[in-house]
Amino acid sequence: MSMPKQNAMGIAVVGCGRIAQSYARSLLTDPERVRLVGGYDIIAERTDQFAETFGGKAYPDYDAVLSDSDVDIIANLTTQQAHAAVTGPALHAGKHVHSEKPLACDRQEGLELLELAAATGMRLSCSPFTFLGEAQQTFIRAAREGGPESVRVAYSEMNWGAIERRNPRPIPFLQHGAGPLLDVGVYALTLLTAALGPVGRVTGFAQIVQPERVIRTGPDAGVHFQVETPDQVLGGLEFECGTVGRITASFRDGKSKQANGTEFHAHDRSLFLESNVSFDTNVESCNLDTDEWTPVPCVAPPFKGVEWGRAVFDLVDSLRTGTPQHCTGEQAYHVLDICLSILEAAGKECPVDVVSRFEIPPLMSWASGE
């Protein structure tokens, strides 16, 4: 649903690194919903380059963003370790926030953000938003047809390969407070919980498989660095609905044929989503009586790749209509809780209960047939 031009909401981007380019290009495609007001990064050159490329203001500091009355929503695209420190002041300043994942680095930070959003009346949206893709919504809708409890087993992969081979700044992704589970495993966990609901208990196995890495691209190519957090994580999941599942998240070297897909298995059929990320990926269903896999048509024409502005567009629509956004802080906190519980279970070598809960998001209106 498009908003009238006069209702376009002002967006400021905080954190003008690689991902900000994708967000900005997407946000600029829908001027009826949003206005890209400007950007800020702690590295001044990035701020200037962002403003030069995409227009808007080059803010001199974060306080200037917070005090700008033209800004309705802040897109927090900073590093994982900075998410809570950026989101909190934004909510205090009366700005709605969409944050990149994860919501925070620990439970206390995450809970404080949820409480602050509730106290201020500001909306807190959080990635991953990729479960809003056409293929992903098709997969979730198919899974829900028999109720979440009809899915007995779920497998999901986020085998991302060696991040230092393609990212010129890989070190933060392999430091304490980061790692593959919190960086890319959250894509799978958000999809799984959107389809099946909350997780009640987890087990875990985590290890540093490649302790020393070499940056392969960018100005720091050739620099060696040490891995501080597990780069290979496996988690066992017990959902409240009765489904049992397994997630793999990896930043280890190699090229996996099971890159980032999800399988659901019920008593009479199986469902396969080829990618947890790409909106135009394949969805297939297998009738167990025939053992034949057949394509599942998308519920709507799919966007090619990833529409990076989709969660922000959804947040704008929800603010205008007074309805909850699909990417909630509560679900993001539950996913954070699952991740930390898996890592704790790995350290303790025993199952860990997941305490948090959230409301399962509805399908997008175009996916539900409304």
N, C-alpha and C positions, 0 to 999 in steps of 0.2 A: 504494500500500500504506500503510495507516494504522498508526501506532505505538501501543502501549499507552499509556494516559494517564500511567503512572508514568515512562515513558521520554521524555516531552516535554522538549525541550532549550531552554535559556534563550538568548534572543536579545536583544542590545542594539543599538539603531540609533544610529549615529554620523553626524551630518549630518541635521538635522531640517527640511530644506527641502521643496519641493513634492513631490519624488519619494518622500520618506519617508512622506507621507500615504498614498500608494497602496500602498506596502509594508506599512505597519502594518495598514491595513484588510484586506489579503489574509492576513497572518500570523494575525490574530485569528480567521479562519474555521476554523482547524485546530488547536484546543488539544490534540489528541491527539499532534500532532507537536512543536509549539513553544509556548513561553511568552514573551510579550513582556515582558522584564524592565524595560526602560526606555530612555531616549534621552539623547543629549548633542549639543549644537551649540555652536560658539564664540560664537554670539549667544544670550545667556542667555534672552531672551524666547522664542526658538524652543524651547529646551529645556523651559521651563515650559509652553508651549502644547501641546507634544507630549505631555507627561506628563498634562496636564489632559484632553486629548482622548482618549488611548488607554490611559491608566493606566500603572502602573509607576513607576520611579524617575526623578527629574530629576537627573541626575548633575551635580555642580558643575564637574568637569573630566574630561579624558580619562583621567588616572591613576586616577580613581575607577572608571571602566568597566573598566580593565585589571585592577584589584585585586579586582573583585567575583567571588567564587567562584560566584555564581548564573549567571554569563554563560558559556555554552559557545561561542557563535558571535557574532561581530560582523558586522553588516551595514554595510559602509562605503559610505555614500551622500553623501559629501562632494563638493566640486568636483573636476574632473579633476586639477587641479594638486596637490591634497592627497592623492590616492589612496595613493601609495606611502608617504607620511609617516604615514598612519594604519594601513595594512595591516602594515607592518614591525613596529612595536611590539606590535601585537595578536598576531602570530605568536610574537614573543619571549616574550610573556606567557602563552603556552599556550592561546591562543584560536584556534579555526577562524575563517576569514574568508570571507564572500561580499562581493566588491567590485563596485560599479558600474563600468562601462566608462569609459575604457580602464584596463587593468591598471596602467599607469604612463605617464609622459610621455616617457620615453626608454628605450633598450634596457638601459642599465646598471642603472637602477632596477628594470626588469622582471626581469632576470636575478638580481639580488640577492634579490628576493622569491621567485622559484622556488627558489633555493638555500636560503633561510631556511626555507621550508616543508618542504623535504626534510630539512634538518638537525634541525628541531624535531619532525617527524612530524605537523605540523598540516596540515589540509586548506585549500587555497586555491582557492576557486571564484570565477568572475568572469563578469559579464554581457558581452555580451548573452546572455540565456537564451531569447530568443524563438524560437529554432529548436526549442525543446521544445514549441511549440504544436501543437495537433492538425492544423491545416492544414499547418504547416511540416513536421511529421513525415510527413504523407501525401505531400507533395511530395518529400521526401528519399527516402522508401521507393520511390516510383515511379521516381525517377531512378536508384536503386541496382539496380533490377531487371535491367538489362543490364550492371551494373558501371559504376563512375565513368567508365571510358574510353569508354563508349558515348555520353556527352554530349560533343559536339564543340565547341559554342559556348554560352557563358553570358553573359547580359546582366542587370545588376541596377541598380536605381535607388534612391537615397535623396534625393529632392528635397524638402527639408523646409521650403522657403520662408523668409521673413524672420523669424528667431527673435525679433527685438525687437517683433514685432507681438503676440505672445501670452505671452512670458515677461517678467515684471517685472524680472528680473535677467539680461539677455542678455549683458552685457559679458564675463564670464569665458568664454563660449562662442566669442568671436571674438578672444581674446587668444592670445599665443604659447603653444604647448603644447596648444591646443584646435583649434577649427575643425570644419567639417562632416564631414570624413573620420574624425577621431578620435572625434567625438561620435555621429554617426548612420551614417556609412559602415560602422562596425564591425558594425551589424546585418546588412547585406548580406554582408560578408566572413565573418562567423561562420557564416551560413547556407550560403554557397558552399563554405567549407572543410569544414563538417560533411558536406556531400553529396559533394564532389569530392576532398577531401584537400588536402594542402599546395600552396602556390604556390611555384614555383621562381624566377620572374623577373617583373619588372614594368616598365612604362613609366608616365609620368605627365605630366599637364598641370595646373597650378594657378595661379589668378589671384585677385586681389582685384577683384571686379566692382563692388561698392558700398563704397567706402572710408569713407564717412561714414554713420552710422545715427542714427535718432532713436527712443528708447524710447517705445512706444505705450501702455503699460499700467502700472498700479501707481503707487506714490508718486513714482517718478522719471520719470513720463511727461513727454515734452517735452525730456528731456536728450539732447544730442548726444554721440556718442562715435565714436572712430576704430577701424576694423577693423585688427587687427595681423597676421592670418594669412589665407591664401587662403580665400575664401568659396565658391569654385566649383572642384571638383577632379574630374578624370577620370583613371581608372587603367586601364591595360591589364594583363591577368593571363595568365601562362602557368603552368598547373597541371602538377604532376609527372605526372599521369595522361594528359596530352596535350591536355586541354581548353584552349581559349583563351577569354578572357572580358574583359568591360569593366564597370567600376563608375563610377557618377556619384554624387557627394555634393555637396549644395548648400545654402547658407543664403542664397541670393540672393532678391530680391523676385520676386513672381510666383506663379502658381498652376499647377502642372504637372498635366496629365492622367496622366502616367506618374509617379505619386507615389513609390511605394516597393515596386514589384513585381520579380519575377525571372522570366526566361525561360531554359529549357534547350532546346537543339536537338540532336537525334540524327539519324542517317541516315534513320530511318523514322518519327519522330514528334517532336512538340514538347510541352513542358510549360510551363504558366504558373501562377505564384503571384501573386495580385493584390496581396497585402501581405506584406512581410517581417516585420511586427510583429503584426498582429491574428491571434489564434488561430482565429477563425471566418471567415477570409477564403475566397475562392473559389480552388479548384484546378481547372485544366482541362488536357485532353490533346487533341492534334490528330494524327490519323492522316494522314500525308502522301499516302497514296494517295487519300484522299477530301477532304482539306482541310477537314474538319469538326471544330470544337471541341466537345468534350463534357465535362460536369462529371466530376470524379473524387471519389467519395464519401470523406469523412473516415474515417480508420481508427478513430476513436472520436468520440463526441459532443463537439463543440468547446465550449470555454469561450468565453463572449461577451466579446470584447475581449482583454485581457491579464491573466493571473493573475500578479500581481507577485511573489507569494511562491513561485512554482514552483521556482526554482533553490534557494531555501533549503529547501523541502520535499524536493527531490531530494538535497540535501547531507545532511540529517538521515537520510533513508532509507539513503544510502550509508554513513554512519557506523555505523548500526545493523546493517547487513548485511555490512560489511567489503568493499564493492565500490567501484570508482571512481565519483565523481560525473560527470555528463554535462558540466557546465560547468567545464572544467579550466583551471588557470593556464597550462598549456603551450599550449593552443589560443589562449587570450587573448593570450599573449606572441607567438605566431605572427601573429595578427591585428595586433597593435601593430607588429610587424616589417614586415608588408606595408604598413601605413599610412605608416610612416616611410620605407620604401623608395620608395613612390609619390611622396612629397613630395621625396625626394632626387633621384629620376629627373626630376621636373619642373624642379628647380633645375639639374641637370647637363645636361639635354636629351639623355639617353641612358639605355638600360635599366640596371636595377640588379638584381643577384641577391639573392634572399631566402634567408638561410642557415638560419634556424630550421626545425624540424620538430615534429610532434606526432602522437599517435595519434588516428585518426578515432573520434569517439564512437559507440557503438552506438545504435541506435534505442531509444526508451523501450520498456519491456516490453509496454505495451499497444499499441504501434505495430508491434512485430515479431511479435506473435501468441503471445508466450511466456505 
